[in-house]
């Protein structure tokens, strides 16, 4: 899928995938009136990054995986600060 192995690619992908998920969930929530708490949306984004991290780690792209992991920790930190 991705041939480059650098942390900047991981940071970019780790930030873009959850952002797309948030836009999609917000659009679905407006269109179909699905009731979903905001904390659930953030947990889904953290889970998506975990899947992305696992993919890069399994394909031996450790530097890219480190970038994804960094963004995942930042999202998790924001989530816990938001919940307090």
RORO-495437 format. One record per residue: residue in one letter; x, y, z of N, C-alpha, C in turn. Coordinates in steps of 0.02 Angstrom, whole numbers, plus 32768, in hexadecimal, padded with zeros to 4 digits. Example, Ala and Ser with C-alpha at 12.3 -4.5 7.8 and 13.67 -1.06 7.14 Angstrom:
<recs>
a82947EE4818682677F1F818682947F5B8186 s82827F90816282AC7FCB816582858002818A 
</recs>
This chain:
<recs>
x80297FC58000800080008000802C803F8000 x80578047803280848080803680CB80668038 x80F5807F800C813A80678009816980908034 x815680CB8048818280F58071817E80E180BA x81B580E980DD81B880D8812381D681138149 x81AC8145815781C4817D817F818D819481AE x81A081B281E7816F81C48219814081FD8203 x8155822681D4812A825D81BD80EE82428197 x80F8820C817180C081EC814F808F81CF8183 x80AB81B281B78081819681EC805981CC8210 x80778205821D8054823C823D801C82558210 x802B825C81D07FF8827481A07FBE8243819B x7FCD820381947F9781D2818F7F7181CB81D1 x7F9681CE82087F7781C882497F4982038259 x7F56823C823B7F2B827682457EF182788214 x7EFD826281D67ECA826781A27E93823281A9 x7EA481F581B97E7281C081BD7E3D81CE81F2 x7E4F81E1822F7E1B81F3825F7DF38231824C x7E148261822C7DF0829D82167DBA828A81E3 x7DCB825E81B57D99824781857D61822081A7 x7D7281F981D97D4081D481FE7D1082038223 x7D2B823882407D01826882647CD1828B8233 x7CEB829E81F97CC082BE81C67C8A828E81B0 x7C9B824F81A47C6A821E818F7C35821281C4 x7C49820B82027C1981FF82387BEC823B8242 x7C088277823F7BDF82B382467BAD82B8820C x7BC282A781D17B9482A981987B5C827581A1 x7B6E823981B87B3C820681C37B0C821A81FC x7B28823B822E7AFE824F82667ACB82838250 x7ADE82B082247AB082E4820C7A7D82C581DC x7A94829A81AF7A68827E817D7A36824C8198 x7A4C822081C57A1F81EB81DB7A0C81F08224 x7A21822582457A108232828B7A2581F982B9 x7A6081DF82AD7A7C81AB82D87A9581CC8317 x7A8081B383507A9681CF838F7AD881AE83A4 x7B0D81D583A67B4E81BB83BA7B7081F083E4 x7B8981DB841E7BAC820B84497BF0821D842A x7C088258843A7C47826E841E7C8182448437 x7C7C822B84747CB28201848D7CB881C08465 x7C8081A7844C7C82816B84227CA6817983E0 x7C9A81B383C57CBB81C683867D0781C98390 x7D1D81E683C87D6581EB83D57D8381A683E0 x7D5F817A84017D798137840C7D7E811083CA x7D50811B839C7D5480FC835A7D9281158336 x7DA18155833C7DDC8171831B7E1C81548338 x7E1F814B83797E59812C83987E5F80E48381 x7E2780C1837B7E28807C83627E3F8077831A x7E2B80A782F07E4280A782AB7E8D80B082A7 x7EA780DD82D17EF080E682D27F1380A882EB x7EF58085831A7F14804783327F18801382FA x7EE4800F82D17EE57FE182987F1A7FF68265 x7F20803682597F528050822B7F9980428246 x7FA2804C82877FE2803D82A77FF47FF3829E x7FC37FC882AA7FCF7F8082A47FE37F6D825D x7FC27F8B822C7FD27F7C81E6801B7F8E81D7 x80307FCA81EA80747FDF81DB80A77FB78203 x80967FA3823F80C57F7B826680CD7F368249 x80967F18823280987ED5821380BE7ED581D1 x80BC7F0D81AC80DF7F11816C81267F2C8174 x813E7F2E81B281827F4281C381937F8A81AE x81637FB481B6816D7FFC81AB816A801E81EF x819E80128217819E8027825D819E80738264 x81C08097823981C280E0823F817E80FE8231 x815B80E48200811880FC81F180E980EB822B x80F080AF824680C7809A827F80D380C782BB x811180DD82C58120810B82FD80FC814E82F4 x80F7816682B780D281A482A98088819C82B8 x806C816382A48025815682B2801B815182FE x8048813083208042812783688046816A838C x807181978375807681D98392803381FE838E x801581FD83547FD4821F834B7F9F81FD8374 x7FA181BB837A7F70819683A27F7681AB83EB x7FB381B284057FBB81C8844A7FA1820F8453 x7FAC823984227F92827E84267F46827E8428 x7F26825683FC7EDD825083FC7EC58235843F x7EE68202845A7ED181E6849A7ED8821984D2 x7F0E824084D27F18827385047EE182A88500 x7ED182BD84C47E9B82EE84BA7E5982D184D3 x7E4D829284C57E0F827184DA7E0A82718527 x7E40825F85497E3D825C85927E3982A185B1 x7E5A82D385947E54831785AD7E0D833185A2 x7DF1831F85697DAC833485587D7A83158588 x7D8682D7859C7D5782B485C87D5C82CA8611 x7D9382EA86247D998300866A7D7883418675 
</recs>
